[in-house]
Amino acid sequence: MKNINRRKFLHNSTLITTGLLSLPILSMGEIQNPLTLNYTEVKGRIHSNGKGIANVVITDGKLIYLSDKSGKFEFPTDRPFVYFSYPSGYKFNLLPNGSVDFFRKLDFGKKINTLDFNLQKNNFPETKHHFITIADPQIQTKEEAETFISESCTDIRNTVSDINDPNTFGIGLGDLVFDEFDLFEYYNQGIKSTGIPFFQVLGNHDIDLLARSNSASQYPFTDQYGPSHYSFNRGNRHYVVLNDVFFLGNKQYYGYLDEEQLQWLEKDLSFIEKGSEIVLFLHIPPQSKVAILNQGRDLNKESVINNGALYEILKDYKAHIISGHVHWNENIFHKNIYEHNTASISGAWWAADICYDGTPKGYSVYQNNSKLSWFYKSIGADKNLQFRAYAPGSHPDFPEDYCLNIWNWDPEWKITWKENGKISNSIRKVETYDPLAISTFNNRDKGAKHPWITAQRNSHLFFFQAQSDNSEIEVEVIDRFGNTYKQILSRQQNIR
């Protein structure tokens, strides 16, 4: 990270609400006196066209309160933000940067902070709604930022148009930039161009790696987007955003949820009926096979160390946990929890159009109705592109086999293939490398962009052998929602 960019960012950044006091960045390269947060009294009201809204969750990130029958709330706090959990039935207000406005930053020079949240009724029924998750744009240069805007965000805008749902919103799953905070401006420009409101998740590349403490490291993100853990509601669904990036100092971090956040989550969920299906967003996946399958990866950075505490809190709910960080696609189901790790919209850090597990760069689209459904959307491709097939000779370890990479696979998917019209279910799932990832990333020149990237062993590759070299092969893949995807193959098919 370049200090000059960090200083320029801090000089230019302001919170989007009025009358706000910015907190100082406490950097090892630029030590300042620590800010002592004395208590201030918070008085406020949440209303719609002058009529108070009762029982709205109001929080300072530690304690949780409810608005009274007039929409009023009052409490003391020493926390920098006060914010609310958007109730269902109201439009999302937006900040000028395109993200959702749900918070106020407090002025501790005032004895009393008076806050006003004015919401507008949503004219569209919300039970059916969509959301789009993008992981790891991780833009590091202006050129990458421009590609994100012109290519990625244009693709999202087209998908939003196809969905044609006025209740669609987006989630940025963290690593919005790659340590270059000046580029938040370009990221914001991109999400605004999609035409939908966005919520943001803090990633490990959205923090100040020169900061002297975990809380101080978060200011580049919180100055842009507000609190790093919060919740909101849409239709019959409750959504929670958590911050599981814990900065250790010396440019190091772990995946970890601190006690204050865990207690806050328990309180937040106490208002949600047990047995409900809820959705959580965070950056680092609570669990991931990336460090297990690939030697040299640090499990403490690729997953949440204290994930058991999170699972315990969620035990009475049906939970979907959606994350990014790992730059590949992975679905893990256990007990009452479904974990979705979303491949990077930047592919391999903008060095290739695929991630190192072979997943095309893209994003995920979710539809909420009585239950959730979802699909992975590759940038620049039809939404029916859900797997890649390779002819025999493509994979160095399985030269006689056809290979399928089904990046959004889970155990509910079904795979069959026909040889000259005869159906076969004989197929092997192998934890290995994607052939295209091998040819793209391994043995590259030292001058290549990000030469440290190599193909990564993953668990969504499948192999089968045909009886004849001259057979016509038809592959049929059916996802958990009954959508069917087919492809005709031949032995002469090249890697693509």
Rosetta blueprint (number, residue, H / E / L):
1 M L
2 K L
3 N H
4 I H
5 N H
6 R H
7 R H
8 K H
9 F H
10 L H
11 H H
12 N H
13 S L
14 T L
15 L L
16 I L
17 T L
18 T L
19 G L
20 L L
21 L L
22 S L
23 L L
24 P L
25 I L
26 L L
27 S E
28 M L
29 G L
30 E E
31 I L
32 Q L
33 N L
34 P L
35 L L
36 T L
37 L L
38 N L
39 Y L
40 T E
41 E E
42 V E
43 K E
44 G E
45 R E
46 I E
47 H E
48 S E
49 N L
50 G L
51 K E
52 G E
53 I L
54 A L
55 N L
56 V L
57 V E
58 I E
59 T E
60 D L
61 G L
62 K L
63 L L
64 I E
65 Y E
66 L E
67 S L
68 D L
69 K L
70 S L
71 G L
72 K E
73 F E
74 E E
75 F E
76 P E
77 T E
78 D L
79 R L
80 P L
81 F E
82 V E
83 Y E
84 F E
85 S L
86 Y E
87 P L
88 S L
89 G L
90 Y E
91 K L
92 F L
93 N L
94 L E
95 L L
96 P L
97 N L
98 G L
99 S E
100 V E
101 D L
102 F L
103 F E
104 R E
105 K E
106 L L
107 D L
108 F L
109 G L
110 K L
111 K L
112 I E
113 N E
114 T E
115 L E
116 D E
117 F E
118 N E
119 L L
120 Q L
121 K E
122 N L
123 N L
124 F L
125 P L
126 E L
127 T L
128 K L
129 H E
130 H E
131 F E
132 I E
133 T E
134 I E
135 A E
136 D L
137 P L
138 Q L
139 I E
140 Q L
141 T L
142 K H
143 E H
144 E H
145 A H
146 E H
147 T H
148 F H
149 I H
150 S H
151 E H
152 S H
153 C H
154 T H
155 D H
156 I H
157 R H
158 N H
159 T H
160 V H
161 S H
162 D H
163 I H
164 N L
165 D L
166 P L
167 N L
168 T L
169 F E
170 G E
171 I E
172 G E
173 L L
174 G L
175 D L
176 L L
177 V E
178 F L
179 D L
180 E L
181 F H
182 D H
183 L H
184 F H
185 E H
186 Y H
187 Y H
188 N H
189 Q H
190 G H
191 I H
192 K H
193 S H
194 T L
195 G L
196 I L
197 P L
198 F E
199 F E
200 Q E
201 V L
202 L L
203 G L
204 N L
205 H L
206 D L
207 I L
208 D L
209 L L
210 L L
211 A E
212 R L
213 S L
214 N H
215 S H
216 A H
217 S H
218 Q L
219 Y H
220 P H
221 F H
222 T H
223 D H
224 Q H
225 Y H
226 G L
227 P L
228 S L
229 H L
230 Y E
231 S E
232 F E
233 N E
234 R E
235 G L
236 N L
237 R E
238 H E
239 Y E
240 V E
241 V E
242 L L
243 N L
244 D L
245 V E
246 F E
247 F E
248 L E
249 G E
250 N L
251 K L
252 Q E
253 Y E
254 Y E
255 G E
256 Y L
257 L L
258 D L
259 E H
260 E H
261 Q H
262 L H
263 Q H
264 W H
265 L H
266 E H
267 K H
268 D H
269 L H
270 S L
271 F L
272 I L
273 E L
274 K L
275 G L
276 S L
277 E E
278 I E
279 V E
280 L E
281 F E
282 L L
283 H L
284 I L
285 P L
286 P L
287 Q L
288 S L
289 K L
290 V H
291 A H
292 I H
293 L H
294 N L
295 Q L
296 G L
297 R L
298 D L
299 L H
300 N H
301 K H
302 E H
303 S L
304 V E
305 I L
306 N L
307 N H
308 G H
309 A H
310 L H
311 Y H
312 E H
313 I H
314 L L
315 K L
316 D L
317 Y L
318 K E
319 A E
320 H E
321 I E
322 I E
323 S E
324 G L
325 H L
326 V L
327 H L
328 W L
329 N L
330 E E
331 N E
332 I E
333 F E
334 H E
335 K L
336 N L
337 I E
338 Y E
339 E E
340 H E
341 N E
342 T L
343 A L
344 S E
345 I L
346 S L
347 G L
348 A L
349 W L
350 W L
351 A L
352 A L
353 D L
354 I E
355 C L
356 Y L
357 D L
358 G L
359 T L
360 P E
361 K L
362 G E
363 Y E
364 S E
365 V E
366 Y E
367 Q E
368 N E
369 N L
370 S L
371 K L
372 L E
373 S E
374 W E
375 F E
376 Y E
377 K E
378 S E
379 I L
380 G L
381 A L
382 D L
383 K L
384 N L
385 L L
386 Q L
387 F L
388 R E
389 A E
390 Y E
391 A L
392 P L
393 G L
394 S L
395 H L
396 P L
397 D L
398 F L
399 P L
400 E L
401 D L
402 Y E
403 C E
404 L E
405 N E
406 I L
407 W L
408 N L
409 W L
410 D L
411 P L
412 E L
413 W L
414 K E
415 I E
416 T E
417 W E
418 K E
419 E E
420 N L
421 G L
422 K E
423 I E
424 S E
425 N L
426 S L
427 I L
428 R E
429 K E
430 V E
431 E E
432 T E
433 Y L
434 D L
435 P H
436 L H
437 A H
438 I H
439 S H
440 T H
441 F H
442 N L
443 N L
444 R L
445 D L
446 K L
447 G L
448 A L
449 K L
450 H L
451 P L
452 W L
453 I L
454 T L
455 A L
456 Q L
457 R L
458 N E
459 S E
460 H E
461 L E
462 F E
463 F E
464 F E
465 Q L
466 A L
467 Q L
468 S L
469 D L
470 N L
471 S L
472 E L
473 I E
474 E E
475 V E
476 E E
477 V E
478 I E
479 D L
480 R L
481 F L
482 G L
483 N L
484 T E
485 Y E
486 K E
487 Q E
488 I E
489 L E
490 S L
491 R L
492 Q L
493 Q L
494 N L
495 I L
496 R L
